[in-house]
């Protein structure tokens, strides 16, 4: 049996989150799946942790070397993937493997589908009890009906067919908001996109995320490119609310870390507390996926 599903992870200096993610994922991986990890030359112990997992054959592919930027790291992981379907796993988010496999199986049964996305939950690490539902179903339906040429979605829920990369392309390494640009490009190219009404992921806003250096000017500039290049009409926000939240959290963390204002530095919970918080997240995501019947739209 070949590899049907590649879980890809690109990370740098995120060891506490990696331990949570892989601690939940490793016991569930089956023989027709693989884990691909690209580490950006971490200095916090991630490199050694991942190397040990690789030597123990708990992860199937692993490299550690400097990346130019986040898109560069994810592109390497996509190219390394051997699976028919690729699922991006962001290190500080929560992923529902059963729902991911439902999306994978739907794509395998429908070989014309290039991409599958879904609704998802979101929260903030400092307020884990506050869970909200988000998704792009109305925008997707407008796109499917031909009323708009492109629409945005967060790639936290994205499953990608490896064979479709030759047409849809990799992440644009010139964009900070790479998932935003990629969503516009994929939809503008009229990819075959399926939408799952369940929740395959829960996104968590955390300090130190990769968008912490994005300025408002840069976001406006990238927004202008998206509107012009992909005939993007806008949906009350050039960047999704989730992406804006990540940017705000990252910039706030960056200011605190560098003592740009006289506020005590924010620190992550210790490993034991982080495990407890994420255990609740995983349970919550599972419970939401048991609340009703979900379907695929294509």
JOKAZI-V61448 format. One record per helix or strand. SS is the DSSP state (alpha for helix, beta for strand). FROM is the first residue (numbers start at 1). LEN is the number of residues. Records with the same first field share a line. If there is no record, write none. Layout:
SS=FROM-LEN  FROM-LEN
This chain:
beta=5-7  33-7  61-4  85-4  94-2  115-10  127-8  159-3  193-13  296-2
alpha=15-14  46-10  70-11  97-13  137-8  155-3  162-7  178-11  216-14  241-17  271-18
